[in-house]
Amino acid sequence: MESNGIRLSELKVGAIINTSSGGCDLESEEKVLKTLKDAGIIEPRIWCGGADQMASFFSEAAGQKLEVLVVLGGDGTIRTAAEGCTEEGPYLIPLPGGTLNMFSRALYGDVSWEDALKNTLAAPSTRVLSGGRVADKQFFIAAIVGAPSLWAEARESLREGEIVDAIKKGSVAFQNMFETKVQYLISEKIKGEAEGVALICPLISKEMSDSEQALEAVVIDVESAAEVIGLATGAAFGKWRDDRNIRLTKTKRVTVQSSKDIPAILDGERVNLGRSAEINFVSRAVNLLVPAK
């Protein structure tokens, strides 16, 4: 992390707020605007709306040639923003406006988005973050590949109180879990097939330092429905390594394939990888602004 004497008042700053993320609302726009202006930022551009407006907001923001982009939303919204904040793009300030907020909490700790923004603006430092890439999409927290990713939808339904919907999605996940496995190749010595594979980025890995140049690969294999439930629950809280039915290793590349389309979750967003995919480590994935230590 570097402190480069950044003068935010001299930079072009914008903010995107996703009111559908669950941790912010329309009133957040006024709070963000006031905080930016209090920090001396001149005429910041603000986009505020629901999930259906995010694509147009990001497109408009890209056209503004911003130097700093503040994003208030969930992990999926922040992942989308981070894809555009590479070394050539603007600095990103990702604020916790969702339910899990794994990305933001790993950076700022368990603080409110208001405090995270104020602390960053008061003493901004640059930080380059590593991550992973599959096809044209990047991830910065974790990728869950294979049938276990289907449990994410069931968990979302439970969190929102949709019990019937959760049971339906859970049943589909179980059916896929035991019907089709994923073949994986991590190295010539580490290959095989399993229910799924997870790739954990250094940002949240308990075993790797933030500077380590690798992903932590987690091979998921279970023998019973009861174990699947336990693993899915534990996975939601980052307790992968406590389960005896997983295998962990460090790698820069993983290839996966299956006889059917492979579902995956990238930083909370559901994607389809097709029947084969290569997942790679990216050493310099996104430029961030965080509070100086």
C-alpha positions as CSV (number, residue, x, y, z in Angstrom):
1,M,0.0,0.0,0.0
2,E,1.4,3.4,-0.9
3,S,0.6,6.9,0.2
4,N,1.2,9.1,-2.8
5,G,0.0,12.5,-1.4
6,I,-3.2,12.2,-3.4
7,R,-5.2,15.4,-3.6
8,L,-8.8,14.3,-4.1
9,S,-9.9,17.9,-4.6
10,E,-7.9,17.9,-7.9
11,L,-9.4,14.7,-9.2
12,K,-12.6,13.9,-11.1
13,V,-14.8,11.9,-8.7
14,G,-18.0,10.0,-9.2
15,A,-20.2,7.6,-7.2
16,I,-22.6,4.8,-8.1
17,I,-25.2,3.7,-5.5
18,N,-27.2,0.5,-5.9
19,T,-30.3,0.9,-3.8
20,S,-31.3,-2.7,-4.5
21,S,-28.3,-4.1,-2.6
22,G,-30.1,-4.1,0.8
23,G,-27.7,-1.9,2.8
24,C,-28.5,1.5,1.4
25,D,-31.5,3.5,0.0
26,L,-32.3,6.7,-1.8
27,E,-31.3,8.8,1.2
28,S,-27.8,7.4,0.8
29,E,-27.3,9.7,-2.3
30,E,-27.5,12.8,-0.2
31,K,-25.2,11.4,2.5
32,V,-22.6,10.4,-0.1
33,L,-22.7,13.7,-1.8
34,K,-22.3,15.6,1.5
35,T,-19.4,13.5,2.5
36,L,-17.6,14.0,-0.8
37,K,-18.1,17.8,-0.7
38,D,-17.0,18.0,2.9
39,A,-13.8,16.4,1.8
40,G,-13.2,19.2,-0.7
41,I,-14.3,17.3,-3.8
42,I,-15.7,19.7,-6.4
43,E,-18.9,18.8,-8.3
44,P,-18.8,15.0,-7.8
45,R,-21.1,13.1,-10.2
46,I,-23.7,10.8,-8.5
47,W,-25.7,7.9,-10.0
48,C,-28.3,6.4,-7.7
49,G,-30.9,3.7,-8.5
50,G,-31.9,0.1,-8.5
51,A,-30.2,-3.0,-10.0
52,D,-31.9,-2.6,-13.3
53,Q,-30.1,0.8,-13.8
54,M,-26.6,-0.4,-12.9
55,A,-25.5,-1.3,-16.5
56,S,-26.4,2.2,-17.8
57,F,-24.8,3.9,-14.7
58,F,-21.5,2.0,-15.2
59,S,-21.6,2.9,-18.9
60,E,-22.2,6.6,-18.2
61,A,-19.5,6.6,-15.5
62,A,-16.9,5.1,-18.0
63,G,-17.7,7.9,-20.4
64,Q,-16.9,10.5,-17.8
65,K,-13.3,9.5,-17.6
66,L,-13.4,9.5,-13.8
67,E,-10.2,9.4,-11.7
68,V,-11.9,8.0,-8.6
69,L,-15.1,5.9,-8.5
70,V,-17.0,5.4,-5.3
71,V,-19.4,2.4,-5.3
72,L,-22.0,1.7,-2.6
73,G,-23.5,-1.7,-3.1
74,G,-23.2,-5.5,-2.6
75,D,-20.3,-7.7,-3.6
76,G,-21.7,-8.3,-7.0
77,T,-22.0,-4.6,-7.8
78,I,-18.5,-4.0,-6.5
79,R,-17.1,-6.8,-8.5
80,T,-18.6,-5.2,-11.7
81,A,-17.1,-1.9,-10.7
82,A,-13.7,-3.4,-9.9
83,E,-13.5,-5.0,-13.4
84,G,-13.3,-1.5,-14.8
85,C,-10.8,-0.2,-12.2
86,T,-7.6,-1.8,-13.5
87,E,-4.2,-0.1,-13.6
88,E,-5.3,2.0,-16.5
89,G,-8.7,2.8,-14.9
90,P,-9.9,5.0,-12.0
91,Y,-9.2,4.3,-8.3
92,L,-12.1,2.4,-6.7
93,I,-13.5,3.0,-3.2
94,P,-15.8,0.0,-2.6
95,L,-18.3,0.7,0.2
96,P,-20.4,-2.0,2.0
97,G,-24.0,-1.5,0.9
98,G,-25.1,-5.1,0.6
99,T,-25.8,-8.1,2.9
100,L,-22.5,-10.0,3.1
101,N,-20.1,-7.2,2.1
102,M,-17.1,-9.6,2.1
103,F,-15.0,-7.3,-0.2
104,S,-15.5,-4.1,1.8
105,R,-15.1,-5.7,5.2
106,A,-11.8,-7.3,4.1
107,L,-10.6,-3.9,3.2
108,Y,-12.0,-1.6,5.9
109,G,-13.0,-3.9,8.7
110,D,-16.5,-4.1,10.2
111,V,-17.4,-0.4,9.9
112,S,-20.3,1.4,8.3
113,W,-20.1,2.6,4.8
114,E,-20.2,6.2,6.1
115,D,-17.1,5.6,8.2
116,A,-15.3,3.7,5.5
117,L,-15.8,6.6,3.1
118,K,-14.9,9.3,5.6
119,N,-11.7,7.5,6.7
120,T,-10.6,6.9,3.1
121,L,-11.2,10.5,2.1
122,A,-9.4,11.9,5.1
123,A,-6.2,10.0,4.4
124,P,-6.3,8.2,1.0
125,S,-3.6,5.6,0.1
126,T,-3.4,3.5,-3.0
127,R,-3.6,-0.3,-3.0
128,V,-3.3,-2.7,-5.9
129,L,-5.3,-5.9,-5.3
130,S,-4.9,-9.3,-6.9
131,G,-7.7,-11.6,-7.9
132,G,-8.8,-14.2,-10.4
133,R,-10.1,-14.3,-14.0
134,V,-12.4,-16.7,-15.8
135,A,-13.2,-15.9,-19.5
136,D,-13.9,-12.2,-19.6
137,K,-14.9,-11.9,-15.9
138,Q,-12.8,-11.2,-12.9
139,F,-13.3,-12.0,-9.2
140,F,-11.6,-10.6,-6.1
141,I,-13.1,-12.6,-3.2
142,A,-13.8,-16.1,-4.4
143,A,-15.2,-18.2,-7.2
144,I,-17.4,-21.3,-6.4
145,V,-17.5,-23.6,-9.4
146,G,-19.9,-26.5,-9.9
147,A,-23.1,-27.6,-8.2
148,P,-22.2,-26.2,-4.7
149,S,-22.6,-22.7,-6.3
150,L,-26.3,-23.4,-6.6
151,W,-26.7,-23.3,-2.9
152,A,-26.0,-19.5,-3.0
153,E,-29.4,-19.0,-4.6
154,A,-31.1,-21.1,-1.9
155,R,-29.3,-19.2,0.8
156,E,-30.4,-15.9,-0.7
157,S,-34.1,-17.0,-0.7
158,L,-33.8,-18.1,3.0
159,R,-32.3,-14.7,3.9
160,E,-35.2,-12.9,2.2
161,G,-37.7,-15.2,3.9
162,E,-38.8,-17.0,0.8
163,I,-39.0,-20.5,2.4
164,V,-40.9,-22.3,-0.4
165,D,-38.5,-20.8,-3.0
166,A,-35.5,-21.9,-1.0
167,I,-36.7,-25.5,-0.8
168,K,-37.3,-25.5,-4.5
169,K,-33.9,-24.2,-5.3
170,G,-32.3,-26.4,-2.7
171,S,-33.9,-29.5,-4.4
172,V,-32.5,-28.5,-7.7
173,A,-29.1,-28.0,-6.2
174,F,-29.2,-31.5,-4.6
175,Q,-30.2,-33.1,-7.9
176,N,-27.4,-31.4,-9.8
177,M,-24.9,-32.1,-7.0
178,F,-25.1,-35.8,-7.2
179,E,-25.8,-36.1,-11.0
180,T,-22.9,-34.2,-12.5
181,K,-19.4,-33.7,-11.2
182,V,-16.7,-31.3,-12.4
183,Q,-13.4,-32.6,-13.7
184,Y,-10.5,-30.3,-12.5
185,L,-6.8,-30.0,-13.3
186,I,-4.7,-28.0,-10.9
187,S,-1.4,-29.7,-11.7
188,E,-0.3,-33.1,-13.0
189,K,-0.3,-34.4,-9.5
190,I,-3.6,-32.6,-8.4
191,K,-6.4,-33.6,-10.8
192,G,-9.6,-35.6,-10.7
193,E,-13.3,-34.9,-10.4
194,A,-15.4,-33.5,-7.5
195,E,-18.8,-31.9,-6.8
196,G,-17.1,-28.5,-7.1
197,V,-14.0,-26.3,-6.8
198,A,-13.6,-23.0,-5.0
199,L,-10.9,-20.5,-5.7
200,I,-10.2,-18.1,-2.8
201,C,-8.3,-14.8,-3.4
202,P,-5.6,-13.6,-1.1
203,L,-7.9,-10.7,0.1
204,I,-9.9,-13.1,2.3
205,S,-7.7,-16.2,2.6
206,K,-6.7,-17.1,6.1
207,E,-3.7,-18.9,4.8
208,M,-2.2,-16.4,2.4
209,S,-0.8,-12.9,2.8
210,D,-2.3,-10.2,0.6
211,S,0.9,-10.1,-1.4
212,E,1.1,-13.8,-2.2
213,Q,0.9,-14.5,-5.9
214,A,-1.6,-17.3,-6.0
215,L,-5.2,-18.4,-5.5
216,E,-6.2,-20.9,-2.8
217,A,-7.9,-23.8,-4.5
218,V,-10.5,-25.8,-2.5
219,V,-11.6,-29.2,-4.0
220,I,-15.1,-30.0,-2.6
221,D,-16.2,-33.7,-2.5
222,V,-19.0,-35.0,-0.3
223,E,-20.5,-38.4,0.4
224,S,-24.0,-37.6,1.7
225,A,-26.7,-35.0,1.7
226,A,-26.1,-34.2,5.3
227,E,-22.5,-33.3,4.6
228,V,-23.5,-31.1,1.7
229,I,-25.7,-29.1,4.0
230,G,-23.0,-28.7,6.5
231,L,-20.4,-27.7,3.9
232,A,-22.8,-25.2,2.2
233,T,-23.5,-23.5,5.6
234,G,-19.8,-23.4,6.6
235,A,-18.8,-22.1,3.2
236,A,-21.0,-19.1,3.6
237,F,-18.9,-18.0,6.6
238,G,-15.5,-18.8,5.2
239,K,-15.0,-22.1,7.2
240,W,-13.9,-24.2,4.2
241,R,-10.8,-25.6,5.8
242,D,-12.6,-26.9,8.9
243,D,-14.4,-29.6,6.8
244,R,-12.8,-33.0,6.3
245,N,-14.3,-33.4,2.8
246,I,-12.2,-30.6,1.2
247,R,-8.7,-30.5,-0.2
248,L,-6.7,-27.3,-0.4
249,T,-3.7,-26.1,-2.4
250,K,-2.2,-23.0,-3.9
251,T,-2.2,-22.4,-7.6
252,K,-2.1,-19.8,-10.4
253,R,-4.3,-21.8,-12.8
254,V,-7.2,-24.3,-12.7
255,T,-9.0,-25.8,-15.6
256,V,-12.5,-27.4,-15.2
257,Q,-14.8,-29.3,-17.5
258,S,-18.0,-31.2,-17.3
259,S,-20.5,-33.1,-19.5
260,K,-23.0,-30.3,-18.7
261,D,-22.8,-26.5,-18.4
262,I,-20.9,-25.6,-15.2
263,P,-22.6,-23.1,-12.8
264,A,-20.5,-20.8,-10.8
265,I,-20.6,-17.9,-8.4
266,L,-18.1,-15.0,-8.8
267,D,-18.1,-12.7,-5.8
268,G,-21.8,-13.3,-5.2
269,E,-22.9,-13.2,-8.9
270,R,-24.2,-16.3,-10.7
271,V,-22.6,-17.1,-14.0
272,N,-22.5,-20.0,-16.5
273,L,-19.0,-21.2,-17.5
274,G,-20.1,-23.5,-20.3
275,R,-18.7,-27.0,-20.3
276,S,-15.1,-26.0,-19.8
277,A,-13.2,-23.0,-18.4
278,E,-9.7,-21.9,-17.4
279,I,-9.4,-19.9,-14.2
280,N,-6.3,-17.8,-13.7
281,F,-4.6,-15.7,-11.0
282,V,-4.3,-12.0,-11.8
283,S,-1.5,-10.3,-9.8
284,R,-2.6,-6.6,-10.4
285,A,-6.3,-6.7,-10.9
286,V,-7.7,-3.5,-9.4
287,N,-6.6,-0.1,-8.2
288,L,-8.1,0.9,-4.8
289,L,-8.1,3.8,-2.4
290,V,-8.1,2.8,1.2
291,P,-7.4,4.7,4.5
292,A,-3.7,5.1,5.2
293,K,-2.5,3.1,8.2
